[in-house]
Amino acid sequence: MEQNEGFRHELKYGIGYPQYLELKSRLKAVMQTDLHTDSGGKYLIRSIYFDNYEDKALREKRDGIPRREKFRVRYYNDDLSYIVLEKKMKNNNLCRKLHVRIGEAECRKLLEGDLAWMREYPESLVQELYAKMRYQMLKPRVLVSYVREPYIYTVGNVRVTFDSHIRTTMYHRKFLEDGIVDVSAEDGAGDMILEVKYDAFLPEVIRSLIQTNTARQREFSKYAACRRFG
């Protein structure tokens, strides 16, 4: 029997701006805004994804491999005082994230290929990435940026997010730059991704609120979308 302890359900829908306005008005009636957002109820996410020279993570996503993993470094609102290393694991529509906070100096060493500090690091996730950077040849590949508008519902531990303005770097030498040069990775103006994450069950009130005739459930990877340019 498969062990999915700690995994959560994850559903994704492609929506346009009119659907966003409709869904937002519904959700705000019953869900709470995440406390970490700004005055507009949003925040900026930047993620630096790792892959190897064979693009293992990218190919597994495109080939629909049900069980896969990705490593990334993530920070918010361009604030480098809070940086996390994350490992995201997928098993079909189930997902799980492991994360550990690292300092800016450690992050810069990691991105520059200075790995010595990772070998004896007390957090096992850092040690795991160290091993995979050594033996699977993982390295930083792309910087993905987007704006997230999150809502939460405590019953079922539900989190609904609207992700927009998805952008990608093309070619670069450094990731943690003051002025990031990137381009849009969206298929069309106003395109957004609705994500719904929950534990064992999705409450009926939330299920009914997110149902529209035009929302298209689909597999979508920001990482894959942002690798289209290289």
N, C-alpha and C positions, 0 to 999 in steps of 0.2 A: 504494500500500500504506500502511495506517495505521501511524503511528509510535507505539508504546506503550512506548518506552524509559523506564525508571524507574517504570513502573506495576506495581502489585501486585494479585493477586487478592483480592477481599473478599467473603466469604459471611456472611450474617446469618441467625440462627434465633431464633424466639420460643420460649421455654421457661418452664416453671413451676419452683417451688422444688424439688419432688421430682426433676425432671430435672437441675436444677443439682447437687444432692447426688450423683446418680449419675455425672454427667459429671466433676465435680470429683475424685471418688475415682479415676476412671480416668486422668485427665490427670496428676494428681500423681505417678503411678507412673512416668511417662516424661518429663515436662516440668519445667522449672525455674521457680521463682517469680521474677518481675521484681525486680531488686535495688533498685528505687526505691520499693517498697511499704513499708507500715508493718508492725508486728509481726503484724498479722492478714492480711498478704498483699494489702492493698488500698490505694487512695488515692482522694481526692476530686478530681474534675475540674470546673472551671467554664469555660464557653465563652460568649463574647459574639459572637453572629452578626450579620452585616451583610446588609442587603437594601435594595432601593430602594422608592420609593413605590408601585410597581406590583407589589411582592412577586415580582420576577423569579425569585429562587432558589427560593422556595416553590412557585410555579406550575410551574416546570420539573420539580421533584421530583414533584409531584402528577400532572403530565401524562406522566410517564415519559420525559422527554427523555433520550436515552442519554448525551449529552455535556454536562456542566454543571460549574459551579464554585461554590464558596462561600468567603468570607473569614470569619475568626473570630480573636478574641483569646482565648488560653487560659492558665490558670494552675492550680496544683495545691495542694491542702490549704490554701487561703486564704493562701498564701505569695506576696506580691506582689514578692518579690525576684527571682523568675524568671517572666517573662511572655513569651509568644511570639505573634507574629502568624503565622497560617497561611493558606495557600490550599489547599483540597482540590479536586482535579479528579477527576471520574468519567467513565468510558467503559464503560457497561454494568456488568459485574461487576469491572472493573478500576479501581483508584484510585491516586492519587499525591498526595503532600503536599509542599509547599514551606513552609519556615518560617524565621523570623529572630527573634532575641531583641530585645526592646525594653525600655527602662526604665519604671519606674512613672510617672515624671513625663511621659514621652512618651506612655504609654498614656492617662493622664488627659487630656492635651491632645487626643489623637485622639478620645476618647469625648465630649469637650465641643465638638467641631467646630473646634478650633484646628488647622488643617492646614498652616500655613506651614512648619513644621519638616520636613515630609515631602518637600517639593519637591526639595530638594538632598540628601536622605539618601543615604548611600553604598550602601545595600542596594536592589537593583532591585525587590524585592517590596514594600517600603514605597512606592516611587515609583509602582508599578502601582496599589496601593490608593488612593494620593492621586489619580491620574488618574481612577479609577473613582468615587471619592467626588465628584469635581468634575463629571464628564461623564455618569455613569450615576446619579448621586444616591444612591449607597450610603450607608447610615447604620446605626448600631447599632440592632438591633430587639428582641433578647430575650437573656436570660441563661439558659443551660441548665446544670443541675448533675446529676451522677450519681456513683455509686461504682463504681469499676472494680477487678476482680480479674484480673490478667494472668498468663499463662504463656507461656514461650518454648521453642522447640525449634530448635536451630541448623541442622539439616539442612533445607534449603528455606527458611530464614529465616522460620519459622512463628511466629505470635503468635496465641494464643487468649485471648479476654477475656470475662468475664462482667460485664455492665453492669446495675446495679440502682438503685433509689431515684431514678429520673429525675424531676427537678423543674424547674419553670419559674417565672420571674417573670411577673406579670400586667401591672401598670402601675407605672412608676417614672420618676424623673427622673435618678437616678444609678445607675451599675452597680457601682462599686467601693465598696460600702457595708460598714460593719462588721457591721450586722445585716441580712441578706438575707431578705426576705419572699417566699416562693415557695409553690407548691402542686404536688401530684403530677400528673405527666403520664402515668402508667401506666394501662392499661385495667383492670387488676385487681390486687388485692393479691398480691405475690409474683412478679409478672411480671418476666422478665429477658430480656435480649438477649445471645445468644451470638454473638460475632464471630470469624471465622477469616480471618486474612490470611497470605498466603504469596507467594513469588516465582514461579518458573516452574512448580513442581509441589508438590503436597501429598503428603508421604510417606504410604505406605499405613498405617503404624502409627497415624498421627494420624487419617487418614480413618476407619479402623475404630473408633477410640475415640470419635469424635463422633457416630457413627451411632446413633440411637435411633428407636423407632417413633413417638414423640410430638413430637420436635423438628420445627418447621415452618420450612422455609427461606422467607424472605420479604424483600421490600424494606422497609426501615425507616429512617426518618430521625428522629433525636432532635430536629433542628431543626423539622421539620414537626409532630411530635407536640407540641412545646412551643409552637407558634404557634396551637394550637387555641383559646386564650383571647384572642387578639388580636395 
